[in-house]
Amino acid sequence: MSDSSGIGLFGALFDRGAVDVSDQAWLQAMLDTEAALARAVERAGLAPAGSGAAVTAVARSGFFDNGALGAAAAATGNPVPALVRALTKVLPESAAGAAAAVHRGATSQDIIDTAVMLLARQGIDAILADLRAAAGRCAGWAAQHAATIMSGRTLLQQAVPVTFGLVAAGWLTAIDEARRDLHRVRTSGLAVQFGGAAGTLASLGDAGPGVAGLLADELGLAEPVLPWHTNRHRIIDLAAALTGACAVLGKIARDVTLLAQTEVAEAHEDTGGGRGGSSAMPHKQNPVASIVILGCARQAPGLLATLAAAGEQEHQRAAGAWHAEWQPLTTLLRLTGSAAAWTTDLLTGLQIDPQKMRANAASTHGLPQSEHLAALLSPHLGPLQAHDLLAKASARAAAESINLADALLTDPDAAAQLSEAGLTRGDIEAALRPESYLGATAEFIRRALAAHQTCDATVSPELVLPG
């Protein structure tokens, strides 16, 4: 039996997936940055040979006390100064000269900002893997259910018919757009931070820009034009891409909660293992995955707002605004990762009921196809008169629970106008069939599937899906 004591009371809900922004991950990202800097400094000829390897060998989170570093941060405003001292102390006596390579030319912000970029890279990779799996599921449904009739719904009321394949294609396209945005940030927006005390790298003299380039190379991050200490566009861009992904996943989850309502019952989540139960009502089957996705997604806009507000920073280092970024960005990465993992779970186990979809569409006696009839009548009666005729007939059909065709044909005035327009009962009944009024549905599904193939080929194709 695995030990679950470390996941926390809400960890299984909001820490799901492979995104790791734990304190241990933060510490290792900072250590990875310090180790890469030592190697870069050595490569630049500013530290003895072997310095980079010596620092790298001890730059392992297990060698350090997170609690002690955190306590020391209270004296300096961040944990880096204490980390530098601790890292230097653990160097073996045989590598004493390597101390010259530790933190050479850097300031605390360089280490923390670069660590953020490393955490973001790992996080985006994990999120993209889950989004790719979710998109694949949606693509399968778009093809399989291209002709599965269901009610389109606008303002929560039945509108003209759609197909579940089109709904799935909409989910698919939104996920793929979020994937492209995250991939763009992943490949071009994550850059090393290295500017020293005030963004000039003065302590390294003429070697500064060269060391910055070597550091970027060591870490596999982009080299920026210049240090971005108080230019926080990269952070806001990252946060916006994460928030956009949350919005996309939240929309899917919201659709599922609505489709799973007892009175609708067109879809339901996997209820295996007793999932979805209520503490009070034994009959309940709650859409757990959708609920948790929405719980993650609802937090994202506020976190983005905090990070955007922190983007206005003074001079060469912010007093407070930079510090305000750490926790919101950590949380946003964690929640987006959790939402993506839950969405893969949701879509893998989601059950679709085409018969219920058809029955619900038929329950309104043809009223959602009134627009189709109005379009057929408009050339003969004019748009406004056709609209008014159908509005009156629709109201009667709803009030008397009769079919729209009967409401029209049993009204003498309406029947006369239909006859003048050359429309027979057969024409009317044909127009009221949902299949007759799907517009460009098939073409839109085809386009979504084609775009998805392109996305799969270009967005992180090297990622290996879990499981």
TASUL-V601279 format. One record per run of one state. SS is the DSSP state (H for helix, E for strand, L for the rest). FROM is the first residue (numbers start at 0). LEN is the number of residues. If there is no record, write none. Layout:
{{SS,FROM,LEN} {SS,FROM,LEN}}
This chain:
{{L,0,10} {H,10,4} {L,14,8} {H,22,21} {L,43,7} {H,50,8} {L,58,2} {H,60,3} {L,63,2} {H,65,11} {L,76,3} {H,79,10} {L,89,3} {H,92,9} {L,101,6} {H,107,37} {L,144,4} {E,148,6} {L,154,2} {E,156,7} {H,163,26} {L,189,1} {E,190,1} {L,191,10} {H,201,18} {L,219,2} {E,221,1} {L,222,10} {H,232,27} {L,259,7} {E,266,2} {L,268,3} {H,271,3} {L,274,13} {H,287,22} {L,309,15} {H,324,25} {L,349,1} {E,350,2} {L,352,1} {H,353,9} {L,362,4} {H,366,15} {L,381,1} {H,382,18} {L,400,3} {H,403,6} {L,409,2} {H,411,9} {L,420,4} {H,424,7} {L,431,2} {H,433,4} {L,437,3} {H,440,18} {L,458,9}}
